[in-house]
């Protein structure tokens, strides 16, 4: 640990951890948004400084060597210390100028946030915005993002969360599909049609079961977990699917189907690390997001 701690270049340790976690230079490059040759140089430099090989090279990528296995938890500790330092320093900043990094689902990043972020940029020209579309949970404790827009209540310790609105969900189908397959008139008619669902994600299956119908993944003729692609499948006429009503009603290619099914709304939460929440620029962006997401949700009525 002493030798790891004495390394002056934190980026070398960061690169080592990324390669160890992804198993390849290319995967680490994507994760860190750096070039593959740069990651390769970092690993060679770190191995030279430590005087030992950290990875075994093989055709499918890289795996930790025995030394790498020993170094990995030590590097993790250094990472945790660096993030703690970063959070503490950022939490003390009173400067409005700078960057705020926001993460949200791919669907929300595509369909909901762009006009909201455009307005924030107009109102706050000193603040730069970074949007990270990601359906996985970015770790706010490690500053993967400063603010997260979540469709569920975050439960991590040290995370401040606020419920800002609920988004109504509806049932939609493309005009091209309805012209071909006919219009369902009742909820029971729905199960005679092609349905578009998720693949590994069981959210739709669980929701429909909670409403009283016994379904499985096999009940859906077309399946995709990528939510923006999922919506494109519905728009293209693959079958009947589900979406936020504000998005679906604004799309001329689809029609909303009123079948008397009360789909629970989608809650929208903002989340941030408690240390960062009150810093001026994060607080300013948080307040703008909360206000505009509330207005967006209110536009459903």
Buried (B, 14 or more C-beta within 10 A) or exposed (E): EEEBEEBEEEBBBBBBBBBBEBBBBEBBBEBBEBEBEBBBEBBEBBBEBBEBBBBEEEEEBBBBBEBBEEBBEBBEEBBEEBBEEBBEEBBEBEEEEBEBBBBBBBBBBBBBBEEBBEEBEEEBEEBEBEBEBBBEBBBBBBBBBBBBBBBEEBEEEEBBBBEBBEBBBBBBBBEBBBEEBEEBEEBEBBEEBBBBBBEEBEEBBEBBEEEEBEBEBEBBEBBBEBBBEBBEBBBBBBBBBBBBBBBBBEBEBBBBBEBEBEBEBBBBBBBBBEBBBEBBBBBBBBEBBBBBBEEBBEEBE
